[in-house]
């Protein structure tokens, strides 16, 4: 079972999109998010829509 761990995204939409693409392309079974999803960095609203 492959589990992806994500943490400290801090509203970085571009990085999150790249991570999600990698996870999807490599057939992970699940994602565990460890925190710090939204902050005052660019694109906070756009990231919420992912």
Backbone bond lengths (Angstrom), bond angles and torsions (degrees), N, CA, C in turn:
res aa  C-N    CA-C-N  psi(-1)  N-CA   C-N-CA  omega(-1)  CA-C   N-CA-C  phi
1 X - - - 1.451 - - 1.529 108.29 -
2 X 1.322 115.96 129.41 1.466 121.43 179.05 1.524 109.36 -104.67
3 X 1.319 115.60 122.70 1.462 122.25 179.02 1.524 108.39 -117.66
4 X 1.309 117.18 126.60 1.464 122.22 175.97 1.527 109.27 -90.17
5 X 1.316 116.19 136.83 1.463 121.83 175.78 1.520 108.49 -109.55
6 X 1.321 116.47 128.10 1.462 121.68 177.38 1.523 108.89 -123.28
7 X 1.330 115.96 141.06 1.462 120.53 178.14 1.524 109.46 -157.33
8 X 1.317 115.40 157.53 1.471 122.86 172.89 1.529 113.23 55.83
9 X 1.309 116.87 46.17 1.461 121.31 177.68 1.535 110.50 -70.17
10 X 1.310 117.76 -39.22 1.476 123.73 176.67 1.526 112.61 49.28
11 X 1.302 116.84 47.35 1.469 123.73 176.73 1.522 114.20 63.94
12 X 1.313 118.57 19.71 1.461 121.23 178.72 1.529 108.35 -83.21
13 X 1.324 114.78 89.05 1.462 122.19 -175.07 1.526 112.06 -59.70
14 X 1.313 116.73 -43.40 1.464 120.78 -176.96 1.532 110.47 -63.11
15 X 1.317 117.02 -44.53 1.469 120.66 179.57 1.526 111.21 -66.92
16 X 1.328 116.78 -41.94 1.465 119.83 179.15 1.519 110.91 -62.53
17 X 1.307 116.90 -43.46 1.463 120.72 178.97 1.531 110.60 -60.88
18 X 1.323 117.17 -41.50 1.466 121.10 178.16 1.526 111.01 -64.78
19 X 1.322 117.00 -42.28 1.472 121.02 178.55 1.520 111.17 -62.94
20 X 1.323 116.81 -45.28 1.463 120.22 -179.60 1.525 111.51 -64.64
21 X 1.319 116.39 -37.15 1.466 120.14 176.54 1.536 110.16 -64.07
22 X 1.330 116.38 -43.99 1.465 120.67 178.50 1.528 110.86 -61.41
23 X 1.319 116.13 -45.24 1.466 121.19 -179.90 1.526 110.43 -61.30
24 X 1.321 116.48 -44.67 1.463 120.96 -179.98 1.528 111.32 -66.10
25 X 1.320 116.81 -42.36 1.466 121.35 -177.99 1.522 113.18 -68.46
26 X 1.321 116.73 -25.55 1.458 120.87 -175.81 1.525 113.28 -106.46
27 X 1.320 116.26 14.05 1.467 123.31 170.29 1.532 114.22 54.72
28 X 1.327 116.02 51.00 1.461 120.24 173.87 1.527 108.93 -70.49
29 X 1.317 116.31 150.87 1.459 121.83 -178.55 1.520 112.86 -87.56
30 X 1.310 117.20 -19.03 1.458 120.39 -179.01 1.513 111.43 -169.38
31 X 1.320 114.59 169.94 1.465 122.30 179.02 1.521 107.78 -130.55
32 X 1.317 115.81 133.79 1.458 121.58 171.71 1.520 106.52 -115.33
33 X 1.333 115.34 122.46 1.462 119.56 179.81 1.519 108.77 -102.09
34 X 1.333 116.60 129.15 1.456 122.26 -172.51 1.523 114.23 -99.36
35 X 1.323 118.55 -1.82 1.460 119.86 173.65 1.520 114.80 123.35
36 X 1.326 114.38 175.41 1.472 124.43 -179.45 1.526 111.88 59.89
37 X 1.315 115.03 61.64 1.463 122.37 -177.42 1.525 112.06 -85.30
38 X 1.329 117.29 -47.91 1.462 122.47 -175.51 1.522 109.47 -115.06
39 X 1.326 115.85 139.36 1.467 121.33 173.02 1.518 108.00 -151.55
40 X 1.313 116.80 -162.54 1.463 120.65 -176.47 1.527 112.57 -89.29
41 X 1.318 117.71 18.76 1.457 122.05 178.06 1.532 109.87 -78.96
42 X 1.328 117.57 174.97 1.466 120.55 -178.89 1.532 113.43 -61.04
43 X 1.304 115.97 148.44 1.469 126.13 171.73 1.533 116.33 65.24
44 X 1.320 121.17 38.06 1.474 118.17 -178.83 1.529 112.78 -61.34
45 X 1.336 118.42 -40.82 1.464 120.45 -178.49 1.522 111.41 -70.02
46 X 1.318 116.57 -39.60 1.458 120.81 -179.76 1.527 110.57 -61.29
47 X 1.310 116.69 -37.24 1.456 120.44 -179.08 1.519 111.78 -70.63
48 X 1.312 117.59 -33.87 1.462 120.16 178.31 1.520 111.20 -61.01
49 X 1.320 116.60 -28.88 1.461 120.89 -179.30 1.523 113.12 -75.95
50 X 1.346 118.29 -14.25 1.467 119.96 177.18 1.503 108.32 -70.08
